[in-house]
Amino acid sequence: MKRDNNLTAFEERVLRAIKAVKKGRVTTYKEVARKIGAPGAGRAVGNALSKNPWAPKVPCHRIVKSDGRIGGYAGGVKKKIRLLKEEGVIMRNNRVAGFNKILMRLS
């Protein structure tokens, strides 16, 4: 990931953290916040993801809400769902089916 001077240090930490989320898996805004040492900053993580200049290569579309709902996406929710489906993630009613089975914890 090349440095982007338009991003804050927080935004860069968020984008570095999500690079670990593998194709066909998802993680949560809350999990990303925990990973970068900012528990409780899930909403700020979402805001940082909306500024991702490298999407979808840096996979912000793989970040969802803690209950498996899809959440937002700068390119639109329909595009987020399409990208996830292309990676093998099954969606039902804007939720990740089998959420707990494909949830990736960031160590």
C-alpha positions in Angstrom: 0.0 0.0 0.0 1.6 3.2 -1.2 1.3 6.2 1.2 -1.5 8.7 0.5 -0.9 12.1 2.0 -4.6 12.8 2.1 -5.1 10.1 4.7 -4.7 10.5 8.5 -2.6 8.1 10.5 -5.8 6.6 11.9 -7.1 6.0 8.3 -3.8 4.4 7.3 -3.9 2.0 10.3 -7.4 1.0 9.4 -6.5 0.3 5.7 -3.4 -1.6 6.7 -5.5 -3.8 9.1 -8.1 -4.7 6.5 -5.6 -6.0 4.0 -5.5 -9.2 6.1 -9.1 -10.0 5.5 -9.1 -12.9 3.0 -11.3 -13.4 0.0 -14.5 -15.1 0.9 -14.3 -13.9 4.5 -15.6 -10.9 6.4 -14.8 -9.0 9.6 -16.5 -6.3 11.5 -16.0 -2.6 12.0 -15.7 -3.3 15.7 -13.0 -6.0 15.1 -11.0 -3.6 13.0 -11.2 -0.9 15.7 -10.0 -3.5 18.3 -7.2 -4.6 16.0 -5.8 -1.1 15.6 -6.0 -0.3 19.4 -9.1 1.9 19.2 -11.9 -0.2 20.7 -15.2 1.6 20.5 -14.2 3.4 17.3 -16.2 1.3 14.9 -18.0 4.3 13.4 -14.7 6.0 12.8 -13.4 2.8 11.1 -16.4 3.1 8.8 -15.6 6.7 8.0 -12.0 5.7 7.3 -13.0 3.0 5.0 -15.2 5.4 3.0 -11.9 7.2 2.0 -10.1 4.1 0.8 -8.3 5.1 -2.4 -7.3 1.6 -3.2 -10.7 -0.2 -3.2 -11.4 -3.0 -3.9 -7.7 -4.1 -3.9 -7.6 -3.0 -0.2 -10.9 -4.9 0.6 -13.1 -2.5 2.5 -16.1 -4.3 1.1 -15.3 -7.2 3.4 -16.1 -5.2 6.5 -19.6 -5.6 7.9 -21.6 -4.8 11.0 -21.3 -7.0 14.1 -24.6 -8.7 13.5 -23.7 -9.6 9.9 -25.7 -6.8 8.2 -23.9 -5.4 5.2 -23.2 -1.8 6.3 -22.3 1.0 4.0 -20.0 1.2 1.0 -18.7 4.3 -0.8 -19.4 2.6 -4.1 -23.0 1.8 -3.0 -24.4 -1.2 -1.1 -25.4 -3.0 -4.3 -21.8 -3.0 -5.4 -20.6 -4.2 -2.0 -23.0 -7.1 -2.2 -21.9 -7.9 -5.7 -18.2 -7.9 -4.7 -18.9 -10.2 -1.7 -21.0 -12.6 -3.8 -18.3 -12.7 -6.5 -15.9 -13.9 -3.6 -18.3 -16.6 -2.6 -20.0 -14.8 0.3 -23.7 -15.8 0.5 -26.1 -12.9 1.3 -29.7 -13.2 2.6 -31.7 -10.0 3.2 -28.6 -7.8 3.2 -27.0 -10.0 5.8 -24.0 -12.4 5.5 -25.4 -16.0 5.6 -23.4 -18.2 7.9 -21.8 -15.0 9.4 -20.1 -16.7 12.3 -18.5 -19.3 10.0 -16.8 -16.8 7.7 -16.1 -14.1 10.3 -12.4 -13.5 10.4 -10.8 -12.3 13.7 -7.8 -10.0 13.2 -5.0 -11.1 15.5 
